[in-house]
Amino acid sequence: MAEDDVPATAADIGRRLGDKKNTVGNYRARLIAAGLVQPAGHGRVDFAIPGLREHLRAR
């Protein structure tokens, strides 16, 4: 997700990780509940914490 400059789709994330759609959906729900990502349109998520994308890219 940090690789993208725009909100990512679950399909893109699953393709990169090689995971099934339901696995990605479970992680998506957990990350939303934890406040790390937020819904950003139909099927898309984006980072909820300002600067998190840049921090992860730097690592």
C-alpha positions as CSV (number, residue, x, y, z in Angstrom):
1,M,0.0,0.0,0.0
2,A,2.9,2.4,0.7
3,E,4.1,1.9,-2.8
4,D,1.0,3.6,-4.2
5,D,0.6,7.4,-4.4
6,V,-3.2,7.0,-4.3
7,P,-5.6,4.9,-2.2
8,A,-5.0,1.2,-2.9
9,T,-7.6,-1.5,-3.8
10,A,-7.8,-4.7,-1.9
11,A,-7.3,-6.5,-5.2
12,D,-4.0,-4.7,-5.8
13,I,-2.8,-5.5,-2.3
14,G,-3.8,-9.2,-2.6
15,R,-2.1,-9.5,-6.0
16,R,1.2,-8.1,-4.5
17,L,1.0,-10.3,-1.5
18,G,-0.2,-13.4,-3.3
19,D,-3.1,-13.6,-0.8
20,K,-6.7,-14.5,-1.4
21,K,-9.4,-11.8,-1.4
22,N,-10.9,-12.9,1.9
23,T,-7.6,-12.8,3.6
24,V,-6.9,-9.2,2.5
25,G,-10.5,-8.3,3.6
26,N,-9.8,-9.6,7.1
27,Y,-6.7,-7.6,7.4
28,R,-8.4,-4.5,5.9
29,A,-11.1,-4.7,8.6
30,R,-8.5,-5.1,11.4
31,L,-6.5,-2.1,10.1
32,I,-9.6,0.0,9.9
33,A,-10.6,-0.9,13.4
34,A,-7.1,-0.1,14.6
35,G,-7.3,3.3,13.0
36,L,-4.3,2.8,10.7
37,V,-6.2,2.9,7.4
38,Q,-9.5,4.3,6.4
39,P,-12.0,3.6,3.6
40,A,-11.3,5.9,0.6
41,G,-14.0,5.0,-1.9
42,H,-15.5,1.7,-3.1
43,G,-13.0,-1.0,-2.4
44,R,-10.1,1.3,-1.6
45,V,-8.2,2.2,1.5
46,D,-5.7,4.9,2.4
47,F,-3.5,5.5,5.4
48,A,-5.3,7.3,8.2
49,I,-2.2,8.6,9.9
50,P,-0.5,11.6,8.2
51,G,3.0,10.8,7.2
52,L,2.7,7.0,7.6
53,R,3.1,6.3,3.9
54,E,6.4,8.3,3.8
55,H,7.6,6.7,6.9
56,L,7.1,3.2,5.5
57,R,8.7,4.1,2.2
58,A,11.8,5.3,4.0
59,R,12.2,2.0,5.7
